[in-house]
Amino acid sequence: MRGMNDTSSPRPKIRAVRVARHVAAPAAAPVQAAAPSGVRISKLLAERGLCSRREADAYIERGLVHVNGEQVTQLGTRAAPDAEITLATAAREQQARQATILVHKPIGYVSGQAEDGHQPAIVLVVPAGQMAGQVVDGQRFHAGCLKGLAPAGRLDIDSTGLLVLTQDGRVARQLIGADSDIEKEYLVRVEGRLDDKGLALLNHGLSLDDKPLRPARVSWQNEDQLRFILKEGKKRQIRRMCELVGLRVTGLKRVRIGRLVLGDLPVGQWRYLRPDERF
């Protein structure tokens, strides 16, 4: 029996406990979705002049678009920039039925929606207003030609001359698209004095709305009338250009758009764009 002072008795064992510290794992880098490849088919169709983007979407939904021989029906579908894209026969036939109308707009009519009590030029497109002798290939007035008919460009209320109304997105893009290079020609009657420096500025060097204008071709038609040939159409552009060089416009008439001239189309009358005509 061991005595009370016996120091040989075993001591309790102390376990070393390792306290695990929680170390937060580094945050995973956000996964970025890969950018969709290719270009929207509707954009490609519009860029190639086959139809407008809105028309392209309608054709895609109806299954009338083929990419590299495969039918496409899903909006937003993309394709390589050089993909072969075609429209089905039904789409091309529909385009062939779309009307483009040339109007000799009188002073006092607006190009688009009615405003300030003035009527839009589309009210002139009535059977009695169709130019005599211009009914070609069965192109007589029919109510269907008014549906979706819209101006491809503007002509101010106090100006007269050639105005194009169309149902065809291809025509609208050609005439007023951002990359349009179609010439518009005007005869402009003016009052005031114009020296050689002012005439040079009208041709190139003026700015409107803090943006330089594209080069124009401006020359004297006669002693009080200038001929303007432009490739852009800012609001009241010619009148504002003339003001900048000290002239006042007293009359403005558009006589040509691209290769199409106003010709002998009477004021207030209209005719269809013929199948053989191109801007």
C-alpha positions, 0 to 999 in steps of 0.5 A: 500500500502506497503512502500518502507521500508516494509521488509515483502515482500516475498524473492525469494526461493532458491532451493537446487539442488543436483548434482548427481555424476556419479559413475562408476559401477564396471567392471563385471568379465570376464566370462570364458567359461567352459572347454570342458568335455571329451576327443576327440574321435580321441585321444581315438581311437588312445590311444586304438590302434584302429587306428591313429588320422588321420584315426580316423578323416576320419572315423568320417567324414564318419560316421564309428565311434559309441560312446555308440551305437550312430553314430558320424560324427562331428570332435572334438566330445568328450566323457568320457574316459571310453566310449564304442567306436567302428568302423563300419564294413566298417572301419575294412574291410578297415584296414584289407586291409592295408599293412604292409611290412617287408624289409631287407634293404641293406646298402646305402638305407635310411628309408624314403624320398630320401636324398643326392642322396640315394634312399628310401627303398620303391623302393625295394618293387617291384614284383621282390623283393618279397621273394619267397615262401611268397605269402600267402592268396593272398598277391601278390604285387599290386600297392595299397600297396604303397599308404601311405606306410611309415617307422615305425622307422628308420634304418641308411643308413650305417646299414642293417636289418629289416625295417617295412613299413606300411599303418596301423596307428595302427602298426606305433603307436605300434612301434614308438608311444611315449608309445611304449615298443617294443624291437628292437634287433641289432648285432653290430660289434665293434672295440676298448677296452670295460671293465666291466665298459663300458659294464655296462654303455651301459646297463644303465647310458649313456645320449644323447642330455642331456637326460638319455637313457632308460635301455638297454640290451647289451652283447657280442655275440662273441669276436668282436660283441655286441648284443643290445636290446633297447626300444627306437630309437634315431638317430644313437643311438647305434653308439653314445652310442659306441663312449661314451665308446670308441668303433667304430661301423664297422657293424650294423644289426637289427635282430628283432622287437618285436616278428618278426625276420629278419630270412631268408629274403634275403638282398634287398627283402621284404615280407608282414606281415602275418595275424597271425603275431604280433609284 
